[in-house]
Amino acid sequence: MKYLLQIDFPFSGPFGDEFFTAMQDLAKDIATEPGLVSKIWTENQDTQEAGGIYVFDNLDDANRYLQKHTDRLQSFGITGINAKVFTINEELSAICHAKF
């Protein structure tokens, strides 16, 4: 069973190529998180938001990472963090081209 963690939060930039440059080291660190299958990075300059969609192979690691990331964001003074954990229906997702 796989779990999806969805996080978004207010973010004033940078965006695009500057976001890529600024977040490369963080991305490399996140890639080593226990239980992480994948992360999709999200950003929306128009609404001034950023976040991510994460897939974990177990609920404990998803919840542990949620707490770690929430603490990190709050240490930067970010408030208004939205987060949810979902169970992934892998069979239906596979019909719609999901890869795990």
C-alpha positions as CSV (number, residue, x, y, z in Angstrom):
1,M,0.0,0.0,0.0
2,K,1.3,3.5,-0.9
3,Y,0.4,6.8,0.7
4,L,0.2,10.3,-0.9
5,L,1.2,13.3,1.1
6,Q,0.0,16.7,-0.3
7,I,1.5,19.9,1.1
8,D,1.1,23.5,-0.1
9,F,1.9,26.8,1.5
10,P,2.2,30.5,0.8
11,F,5.4,31.2,-1.1
12,S,6.7,34.5,-2.5
13,G,9.4,33.0,-4.7
14,P,11.7,32.4,-6.3
15,F,9.9,30.6,-9.1
16,G,10.9,28.8,-12.3
17,D,14.6,28.5,-13.1
18,E,15.5,30.4,-9.9
19,F,13.4,28.0,-7.8
20,F,15.3,25.1,-9.4
21,T,18.6,26.6,-8.6
22,A,17.7,27.6,-5.0
23,M,16.1,24.2,-4.2
24,Q,18.6,21.7,-5.7
25,D,20.3,20.8,-2.5
26,L,17.0,20.4,-0.7
27,A,15.7,18.2,-3.4
28,K,18.8,16.0,-3.1
29,D,18.2,15.8,0.7
30,I,14.5,14.9,0.3
31,A,15.4,12.2,-2.2
32,T,17.1,10.3,0.7
33,E,14.0,10.3,3.0
34,P,13.1,6.9,4.3
35,G,10.1,5.4,2.5
36,L,9.9,8.1,-0.2
37,V,8.9,6.7,-3.6
38,S,8.7,10.1,-5.4
39,K,8.0,13.8,-5.1
40,I,6.4,16.2,-7.5
41,W,7.4,19.8,-6.8
42,T,4.7,22.3,-7.3
43,E,4.7,26.1,-7.7
44,N,2.2,28.7,-8.7
45,Q,3.6,32.3,-9.1
46,D,0.1,33.7,-9.8
47,T,-1.2,32.5,-6.4
48,Q,2.1,32.8,-4.6
49,E,2.1,29.1,-3.5
50,A,4.5,26.2,-3.6
51,G,4.5,22.7,-2.3
52,G,4.7,19.1,-3.3
53,I,3.0,15.8,-3.9
54,Y,4.9,13.0,-2.2
55,V,4.4,9.2,-2.5
56,F,5.6,7.1,0.4
57,D,5.6,3.3,0.8
58,N,4.3,3.4,4.4
59,L,2.2,5.6,6.6
60,D,4.8,6.0,9.4
61,D,7.3,7.6,7.0
62,A,4.7,9.8,5.4
63,N,3.6,11.1,8.8
64,R,7.2,11.5,10.0
65,Y,8.2,13.5,7.0
66,L,5.0,15.6,7.3
67,Q,6.1,16.6,10.8
68,K,9.7,17.2,9.7
69,H,8.7,19.4,6.7
70,T,6.1,21.3,8.7
71,D,8.7,22.1,11.4
72,R,11.2,23.2,8.7
73,L,8.6,25.5,7.0
74,Q,7.6,27.0,10.4
75,S,11.3,27.6,11.2
76,F,11.4,29.9,8.1
77,G,8.3,31.8,9.4
78,I,5.9,30.2,7.0
79,T,2.3,29.8,8.2
80,G,-0.8,28.7,6.4
81,I,0.6,25.3,5.7
82,N,-2.0,22.9,4.2
83,A,-1.3,19.2,4.4
84,K,-3.2,15.9,3.9
85,V,-2.3,12.3,3.8
86,F,-4.3,9.9,1.5
87,T,-4.2,6.2,0.9
88,I,-3.5,5.6,-2.8
89,N,-5.8,3.2,-4.7
90,E,-3.1,1.7,-6.7
91,E,-5.3,-0.4,-9.0
92,L,-7.4,2.6,-10.2
93,S,-4.3,4.8,-10.4
94,A,-2.6,2.3,-12.6
95,I,-5.5,2.5,-15.1
96,C,-4.8,6.2,-15.3
97,H,-1.1,5.7,-16.0
98,A,0.3,6.2,-12.4
99,K,3.7,4.7,-11.9
100,F,5.0,3.7,-8.5
